[in-house]
Amino acid sequence: MVVAGEVNYQSAPLIREALQQLGQEGQLNLALDCRSVDFIDSSGMGAIVHMAQVLKQAGGCLKLLGATPQLIHALQVAGFAQLVDLEATVQPGPRVVQPEADPSRVCQRASISIPIHADRNGLVRRRVTDLAEGMPFTQQQIDDIRLAVGEAVSNALRHGRWDGEHTRLTVRCVGDCEKLVIEIHNPGEAFDPDATPIPNPSLRREGGLGIFFMKTAMDLVEYTFDETGTTVRMVKFVMANGARDGNGTDTGGQA
């Protein structure tokens, strides 16, 4: 089965249904060709993991062909990599890290304000990714930023209060030689971000992975709520000389 384009909360149900249909027809060893996939979010990964669990319990397996480094990394950190066959994968290419600039100077800044539409996720991701690529991030860090932004925007599109063209999604980014700060605001209602459970590979649970991947991909994720809606603030540190923990504290490790 060949999958192309964006695999997100809109297209994931179609992929799940197609895989389930093949399984019901007795096809217990399936291959999902991901070489033409531009981006995959937690909904798409949830559909893949669900079908992989079903096939494994029935004595079969699900193989991912041409899985991107971003998808492989996300499956690994969530503990789902053992459920799928990842032998035929795309290896990440080399990336030239930009030279360090004056830490006192703001290197990058961007602001986006767009109507809340489901097809705007790709636009926001590209704008933020373009900004991050001008900073001294590794390719893995840029993939992390891309995934986290995609998840944050998907959540905003799904849960924000839609009130015509005047309802807007606002994204602000400021990057310097130490970190990239991303703030995404939408007119959504307050919720408890800490209520999202850690993924359990033994459970067939497809929802609720978005916030987990955001927290895993970024060094800091904070939510604030007021009368105008919901704002998520995400920070990614440039790890030039040492690794950082989830609170942005230098741990002295290697980047």
N, C-alpha and C positions, 0 to 999 in steps of 0.2 A: 504494500500500500504506500503510495507516494503522497507526501504532505508538502505543501508549498506556501510561501507567504508568511503571514502572521498567524501564530497559534495562540489565541487569547481566550478570554471568557466568552466571546461570541462564537468562535469557531470550534472550541474544545468540545462542546456537546455533539457536534456533527462527527468529529473524529471518534469520540467515544462510541457513538451509535454504529459507525461503520466497523469498528474493531469488534464490537459485541456481535454484530451480525455475522462476521466471519467466524467468530468463536462458536456461535450457535450452529453454524453449518459444519462444524467438526474440524475447523482449521485451528489446531492447537499450537502450531509453530508459525508465528507470524513475524514478518519483517516490515518495519516502518522506516521508509526512506525519508530522512530529514535533510538531505543535502540542499534542498531549495527553500528551507525554512529561514526566514529573515530574523525572526524573534519568537521566543516562546516564553510565556509567563507561567505563573503558578497554576492557573486553571488548566493549561495545556499539559503541564507536568503531572497534575493530578489525574487527568484522563489516562495518560500513559501508565502511570503507576498503578491505577485501578485495574487496567486490563492486564498488566504484567502479573499482578497478584492473582487474578482469575485464572490466567493461563498456567501459572506455576502450580497452583493448587490442583489443576486438572492434569498435570503431568507434562505440560507444554512450556513454551518460553516465548518471550517477545524480544526481538533483536532490533536495535536502533542502528540504521545505516547512515553514516555521515553525520553523526551527532556532533554538534558544535562544542567547543571547549566550555562555553557558557552553560549549556545544558548538562554536560558531564559534571561540571563543578557543582551546579545546583543539586543534582541528584545525589552527589557524594555527601554534601554537607547536610542534606536532609535524611541521610541514611537509607536512600532508596536504590543506590547504584547496584546493589547485589541482586535486585529483582529483574534487571534487564541485561541483555547481552550487548556489551559496548565494544566488541572487538574491532569492528569496522568503523573507525571514527576519523574525523578531520583533526589533524594536529595543528595547534596554534602556530602562526608564523611569527618571525622575529619582529620586535617593535623597538624602534629607536627612541630612547627616553630623552625628552627635551632637557637641555642644560638648565641648571638652577639659576634663578634670577635673584634680584635684590629682594630679600624677605620683607622689606618695608614697603614694597610697591605692590598694589593690587594688580594681579596679572590678568584676570578675566572677570567680566561682569555681564550678566544677561537678565532680561526680564521679559516674560511672555504672559499675555492675557488673551485668552481665546474663549469662545462659547463652548459650553460643555457638550461635546459630541463624541460618540464612541470611536470615530475615525481619527481623532486628534491625538491619540496616544503616540503614534509613530512620529508625528511632528515634534512633540515635546521631547521625546527620547533623542531624536536626531539633534535638536538644538543643544541639549545638555551634553550629549556625547561629543559634539563638535567643540564645545567649550573645554571639556575635560581633556580632549586630545591635545590641546594647546598647553597643558600643564604637565609636570614631570611625573605622570602616573605610568605604571606598568600596564600591559594589555589586560592582565587579570583584574586590576583595579578598575579599569575602564569598563570591562564586562560587568563587574559588580555594580558600578554606578548605573549602567544602562538597565540592568535587571531591577534594581531598587526603584529607579524612577518609573519604569514601566509598571511595577506593582502599585506604587503610590498613585499614579494617574488612573490606573484601572479601578482602584478602590474609590477614588474621587468620582469617576464617571458612573460607577454603579450605585454609590450611596449618597452622592450630592443631590440636593434638592433642585430639580429642574423647573425653571420658571421662564421658559422662552429664551430668546436670544440675549436677554439682559443677564442671564445667569452665566457667570464666567469662571473659568479656572485660571488661577494666577500662579505663575512660577517665577521665583527670583533666585538667582545664583550669584555667588561671589566667591571667587577663587584667588588664592595667593600661592606663594611657594610652599606653604605648609599644609593647606587644606582647601577643600571645596565644600561650601555650605549651600544647600539646596532647600528652599522653602516652597511648599506647594499648598495653596489655600483653595478650599472649595466650600460652598454653602451647605455643608452637611451637618448632621446632628452629632452631638457628643456620644462617645462610646468608650468602652474600657479596652485599650489596646493590650493590656497585660492579661486579658482573659483568653487570648489565643493560645491554645496548647501547642507544645512541641510535637512535631510530626512523629507518628509511630508507624514504622514499616509494617507492623502486623495488623494494622487496622485499615480497612478500605474507606479512607476518608479523603475526599477530594477537595473540600473547601478549607478556608482558613490558613492556607500556606503563604499568602501574600505578605503579611506582617512578619512572619518568621523569616522569609527570604530577605526582606528589607533589613531586619535587625542583623542577619548574618552577613549581608553584603556590605553594610555601612558600619562605621565605627561608632556612630551615635545616631539614635532615632528618638525624637521627642514629639509628642502631640500636645497642642494647646487648643482650647475651645472657648469661644465667646459668642456674642449675639450675631456675629457675621458668619459663623461657620466653624470649620475645622482647618487647622494648619498643622502640617507635618514638617518638621525640620530634621534634615539628614546631613551628617557630616562625614566626609571621607578625608583622612589624613594622608599626606604624601609621606610614604615610608622610605626615606632616603637612607637613614642611618640606623633605624631601629623599628621593630614592630610595635604596634599599639594595641591595647586591649579595647574592649567595647566602650569604655568611657573616655578613650582618647589619651590614655596614660602610656607613656613610653615604657616599654618592658625590656628594652635593650637587646631584643632579638634581631635577626637578620631579615631584611625585606625580601 
